Amino acid sequence: LVEAVLKFHPSAERKLAGMTGIKVDVSPYGDTHCFYVMRENGESEDISVVKCFNNMQQNPPYINEEDSEKKEAAPAEKSSVLVTLLYVLLCLTQALVWSHSCGDWGLSLSRQGAITTLQQMSRTPITGQLLVKGGMAAVVGAVLGIIISLVVNCTLVEISMSAFFALYFGLLFISVGCVILWRISTQAQMVSTAEETARKKQLQLFASLIVVSGFLCFILEKNWFVGMSPVLKIPLYSILGVSVSFALTFSVVDMINYLLGFLQVVVARPLVESTSQVYL
């Protein structure tokens, strides 16, 4: 028993020095053993050993914490770099969406191409008003991108680990997707140009993807995250991630546009309904 204590907790060897005995206290559940060392005066001192020794063969061997930290340091650094790059990419995307209100270069980008648009941008005079609007758009877009990216990551974790949250987000995705489809269908009656029709089809595609993700949440099992192969896992969680990101982005931008409508005489056009922002 003492050898088992020293195997899993080598630091207890110092506390065993000068002790006259050892006492074992078994929990009512039968799976936890608390070890105490007895002093000469009869007092006992807990050596902070709480471990299951009922089946010593199934317990993993002792692993030095310092060695495990060194082995996990490199993958953790790579993961943090990857997450940072994803944050920056999403922040830039959000900044481009918000900076679209500062000019019509997004529409020219979709029509004339990137090279022609960049040449026109290089000849555009940089004024103080443009810098202020562009800076504010970049800051707001970056903040929203960070928040949305964090929410997306937390949502995917909760969907994978909790059946309750999987059911909750499944119902939420289906509801949000149906609302977006309903809004698109009500506005489709007023659409007359081919450009507007193409934009509506793209939004309908994303809304349908959200509905499909809602049904995926119902059939998602906890062990899929561990046992599923990367060939199936990556597309599945990519669909869920895109759906969560699009639903949040659509809702946030549309809500901000709705709030700004109270401050304007003429009802503003929803920001997310422009063709360039749909492409972004």
Backbone torsions as a table, in degrees:
resi	resn	phi	psi	omega
1	LEU	NA	-40.7	177.6
2	VAL	-65.9	-37.8	177.7
3	GLU	-63.6	-36.7	177.3
4	ALA	-65.5	-38.8	177.8
5	VAL	-63.1	-45.8	-178.7
6	LEU	-68.8	-27.8	-179.5
7	LYS	-67.8	-43.3	-176.0
8	PHE	-91.6	-22.9	-178.8
9	HIS	-138.1	81.7	-179.5
10	PRO	-61.7	-25.5	-179.6
11	SER	-66.0	-16.2	179.8
12	ALA	-73.2	-13.0	-178.6
13	GLU	-63.8	-35.2	179.2
14	ARG	-68.6	-34.7	-179.1
15	LYS	-76.2	-22.6	178.9
16	LEU	-77.0	-14.6	-178.9
17	ALA	-68.0	129.6	178.7
18	GLY	82.7	4.6	179.8
19	MET	-93.0	153.9	-175.5
20	THR	-103.3	-12.6	-178.0
21	GLY	-168.8	179.1	179.5
22	ILE	-138.7	140.1	-177.5
23	LYS	-121.0	140.0	-179.1
24	VAL	-115.6	127.8	178.1
25	ASP	-118.1	115.2	-176.3
26	VAL	-95.8	134.5	180.0
27	SER	-72.2	160.7	178.9
28	PRO	-61.0	-24.9	-178.7
29	TYR	-79.0	-14.6	176.8
30	GLY	78.2	10.2	-177.6
31	ASP	-121.4	5.7	-178.5
32	THR	-132.2	131.9	178.6
33	HIS	-119.4	123.3	176.9
34	CYS	-104.3	126.0	-175.7
35	PHE	-103.2	135.2	177.6
36	TYR	-126.9	143.7	175.5
37	VAL	-102.6	139.5	-175.0
38	MET	-100.5	130.6	175.8
39	ARG	-87.7	171.3	-178.7
40	GLU	-66.9	-30.3	-179.7
41	ASN	-82.6	5.0	177.2
42	GLY	94.1	-9.1	179.7
43	GLU	-78.1	152.4	179.5
44	SER	-114.5	147.8	179.6
45	GLU	-130.1	126.4	179.2
46	ASP	-73.0	129.5	178.5
47	ILE	-97.2	16.4	173.9
48	SER	57.3	48.3	176.7
49	VAL	-115.9	109.7	176.2
50	VAL	-126.4	105.0	-174.1
51	LYS	-150.0	151.1	179.0
52	CYS	-89.3	113.7	-179.9
53	PHE	-115.1	15.3	179.4
54	ASN	-63.1	-37.4	-179.8
55	ASN	-129.2	91.0	-174.4
56	MET	-67.1	-26.5	-177.1
57	GLN	-72.1	-27.6	-178.6
58	GLN	-87.9	-15.2	179.5
59	ASN	-72.0	137.6	178.9
60	PRO	-68.0	150.6	178.1
61	PRO	-65.0	158.0	-178.8
62	TYR	-66.5	133.4	179.1
63	ILE	-120.4	127.6	178.1
64	ASN	-65.1	130.8	-177.6
65	GLU	-63.8	-36.1	-179.5
66	GLU	-65.6	-41.7	179.1
67	ASP	-66.0	-40.4	-179.9
68	SER	-66.5	-36.6	178.1
69	GLU	-65.6	-37.8	179.1
70	LYS	-67.1	-39.1	-179.1
71	LYS	-69.1	-33.4	-177.6
72	GLU	-88.1	-7.3	-176.1
73	ALA	-67.6	-45.2	-177.8
74	ALA	-64.6	-48.3	176.6
75	PRO	-62.2	-34.2	179.6
76	ALA	-66.2	-39.2	178.5
77	GLU	-65.6	-41.2	178.3
78	LYS	-64.0	-40.2	179.5
79	SER	-65.5	-40.4	179.9
80	SER	-65.8	-37.4	177.3
81	VAL	-65.2	-42.3	179.4
82	LEU	-64.1	-43.3	178.4
83	VAL	-63.4	-39.2	178.7
84	THR	-63.3	-42.7	178.1
85	LEU	-63.2	-39.7	177.4
86	LEU	-64.6	-39.3	176.7
87	TYR	-60.7	-46.1	-178.4
88	VAL	-63.8	-42.2	179.9
89	LEU	-62.6	-44.3	179.6
90	LEU	-68.4	-36.6	177.7
91	CYS	-64.4	-41.4	177.7
92	LEU	-64.1	-38.2	177.6
93	THR	-62.7	-44.9	178.5
94	GLN	-64.7	-37.3	178.8
95	ALA	-65.1	-38.7	177.1
96	LEU	-64.1	-38.9	179.2
97	VAL	-63.4	-44.0	-177.6
98	TRP	-74.9	-32.9	-179.9
99	SER	-75.1	-6.9	177.4
100	HIS	-62.3	-28.6	179.8
101	SER	-70.6	-12.1	-178.9
102	CYS	-85.0	-8.4	-179.0
103	GLY	-178.7	178.7	-177.9
104	ASP	-107.4	26.4	-178.6
105	TRP	-71.4	-23.7	178.6
106	GLY	-65.0	-38.8	178.9
107	LEU	-68.3	-39.8	177.7
108	SER	-67.8	-28.8	177.4
109	LEU	-65.0	-39.0	-179.5
110	SER	-76.5	-23.2	-176.9
111	ARG	-96.0	-46.0	-171.3
112	GLN	-98.1	-16.6	-178.1
113	GLY	104.5	162.8	-174.6
114	ALA	-71.0	-40.6	-175.7
115	ILE	-65.8	-46.2	179.5
116	THR	-63.3	-40.7	-179.8
117	THR	-65.8	-40.9	178.3
118	LEU	-64.8	-36.1	176.6
119	GLN	-64.6	-40.0	177.3
120	GLN	-67.4	-36.8	178.8
121	MET	-66.4	-35.0	179.6
122	SER	-66.5	-26.2	178.4
123	ARG	-91.0	-4.2	179.9
124	THR	-76.4	128.3	179.0
125	PRO	-67.4	135.1	179.9
126	ILE	-91.5	110.0	-179.6
127	THR	-103.5	168.8	178.2
128	GLY	-64.8	-36.8	178.9
129	GLN	-64.9	-39.1	178.4
130	LEU	-65.5	-40.4	178.8
131	LEU	-65.0	-41.1	-179.6
132	VAL	-65.4	-47.8	-179.8
133	LYS	-65.5	-42.6	179.4
134	GLY	-64.7	-40.3	178.1
135	GLY	-65.0	-43.9	178.2
136	MET	-64.2	-40.9	178.9
137	ALA	-64.4	-39.8	179.8
138	ALA	-66.6	-42.2	-179.2
139	VAL	-65.8	-47.9	-179.7
140	VAL	-63.8	-42.6	178.6
141	GLY	-64.4	-38.1	178.7
142	ALA	-65.7	-42.9	179.2
143	VAL	-63.2	-46.1	178.2
144	LEU	-63.8	-38.5	178.4
145	GLY	-63.3	-41.3	178.4
146	ILE	-64.3	-44.6	-179.0
147	ILE	-63.8	-46.3	-178.8
148	ILE	-65.3	-40.9	178.9
149	SER	-64.0	-40.6	178.3
150	LEU	-65.0	-42.4	179.1
151	VAL	-64.4	-39.1	179.1
152	VAL	-62.7	-45.3	179.8
153	ASN	-62.8	-45.8	179.4
154	CYS	-64.5	-36.6	179.7
155	THR	-64.9	-43.4	179.4
156	LEU	-63.7	-37.8	178.1
157	VAL	-65.8	-45.6	-179.1
158	GLU	-65.1	-39.1	178.5
159	ILE	-63.4	-36.3	-177.9
160	SER	-75.0	-33.0	-171.6
161	MET	-99.0	-24.8	-172.9
162	SER	-123.2	128.0	177.2
163	ALA	-70.2	-32.6	179.3
164	PHE	-64.6	-47.4	-179.7
165	PHE	-68.3	-31.6	175.9
166	ALA	-63.0	-43.2	176.6
167	LEU	-66.3	-40.9	-178.8
168	TYR	-63.3	-50.1	-179.1
169	PHE	-69.6	-29.7	175.6
170	GLY	-62.4	-47.0	176.2
171	LEU	-64.4	-38.3	-179.8
172	LEU	-65.4	-43.8	179.6
173	PHE	-62.6	-44.0	179.7
174	ILE	-63.2	-40.5	179.9
175	SER	-65.9	-46.7	-179.3
176	VAL	-64.3	-42.8	178.6
177	GLY	-62.0	-40.6	178.2
178	CYS	-67.1	-37.7	178.3
179	VAL	-64.5	-42.6	179.1
180	ILE	-64.8	-42.5	177.4
181	LEU	-62.6	-38.8	178.7
182	TRP	-65.5	-41.9	178.8
183	ARG	-64.7	-40.2	179.5
184	ILE	-67.0	-40.6	-178.8
185	SER	-68.1	-34.7	178.7
186	THR	-70.4	-31.3	179.0
187	GLN	-88.1	-13.6	-178.1
188	ALA	-68.9	-21.6	-179.5
189	GLN	-69.1	-25.8	-179.6
190	MET	-91.9	-0.8	-177.0
191	VAL	-84.0	134.2	-178.9
192	SER	-127.6	-27.6	-177.0
193	THR	-88.1	157.4	178.7
194	ALA	-68.3	-32.8	179.3
195	GLU	-64.6	-42.9	178.7
196	GLU	-65.8	-38.3	179.3
197	THR	-64.5	-41.2	177.9
198	ALA	-63.9	-38.8	179.0
199	ARG	-64.9	-41.5	179.1
200	LYS	-63.4	-38.1	179.1
201	LYS	-64.7	-38.3	178.2
202	GLN	-65.7	-42.0	177.1
203	LEU	-65.5	-37.2	176.8
204	GLN	-64.2	-35.0	177.7
205	LEU	-64.3	-45.4	179.0
206	PHE	-66.3	-39.3	178.6
207	ALA	-64.5	-39.3	176.6
208	SER	-65.3	-35.5	177.0
209	LEU	-63.5	-37.1	177.7
210	ILE	-65.1	-42.0	178.7
211	VAL	-63.4	-42.5	177.7
212	VAL	-62.1	-39.6	177.9
213	SER	-63.6	-34.5	176.5
214	GLY	-61.7	-41.7	177.3
215	PHE	-70.3	-31.0	176.5
216	LEU	-64.9	-33.7	178.9
217	CYS	-63.8	-30.2	-179.3
218	PHE	-70.5	-31.9	-176.7
219	ILE	-100.6	0.6	-178.5
220	LEU	-74.8	128.4	179.6
221	GLU	-107.2	156.2	-177.0
222	LYS	-66.3	-38.7	-176.5
223	ASN	-75.0	-8.8	176.8
224	TRP	-63.6	-34.5	-177.5
225	PHE	-63.9	-28.5	-177.3
226	VAL	-98.6	-45.2	-172.4
227	GLY	-89.6	-15.6	-176.3
228	MET	-75.9	143.7	179.1
229	SER	-73.6	154.2	179.8
230	PRO	-60.4	-27.8	-179.4
231	VAL	-62.8	-35.8	178.3
232	LEU	-93.1	-30.7	-175.7
233	LYS	-70.6	-42.2	-176.2
234	ILE	-64.1	-48.7	177.4
235	PRO	-62.8	-37.6	-178.3
236	LEU	-62.7	-51.5	-178.3
237	TYR	-74.8	-22.4	173.8
238	SER	-67.5	-41.6	177.4
239	ILE	-62.6	-43.9	178.9
240	LEU	-64.4	-42.1	180.0
241	GLY	-65.0	-43.3	178.1
242	VAL	-63.5	-39.8	-179.4
243	SER	-65.8	-44.5	178.9
244	VAL	-64.1	-44.1	-179.2
245	SER	-63.6	-44.2	-179.4
246	PHE	-66.9	-41.3	-179.9
247	ALA	-62.8	-43.5	179.3
248	LEU	-67.1	-45.0	-179.1
249	THR	-62.8	-45.3	179.0
250	PHE	-60.5	-45.0	-177.1
251	SER	-67.6	-43.8	-177.6
252	VAL	-65.8	-48.0	-178.2
253	VAL	-65.7	-41.2	-179.9
254	ASP	-68.0	-35.5	178.3
255	MET	-67.9	-41.5	178.2
256	ILE	-63.8	-41.8	177.5
257	ASN	-63.7	-36.8	178.7
258	TYR	-66.2	-40.0	178.5
259	LEU	-68.9	-37.9	178.0
260	LEU	-68.0	-22.3	178.7
261	GLY	-64.4	-25.9	177.6
262	PHE	-71.7	-20.4	-177.9
263	LEU	-95.0	-0.1	-177.6
264	GLN	-120.7	151.2	179.1
265	VAL	-73.3	-44.8	179.1
266	VAL	-95.6	137.2	179.8
267	VAL	-65.5	124.5	-176.4
268	ALA	-75.8	152.8	176.9
269	ARG	-76.7	134.1	179.9
270	PRO	-54.6	133.9	-175.1
271	LEU	-63.5	-34.8	-173.1
272	VAL	-80.2	-4.9	-176.0
273	GLU	-93.2	3.8	175.7
274	SER	-80.5	151.2	-176.4
275	THR	-63.5	-40.7	-177.8
276	SER	-64.8	-39.5	180.0
277	GLN	-71.1	-31.0	174.6
278	VAL	-64.0	-41.4	177.0
279	TYR	-62.8	-40.6	178.7
280	LEU	-64.8	NA	NA
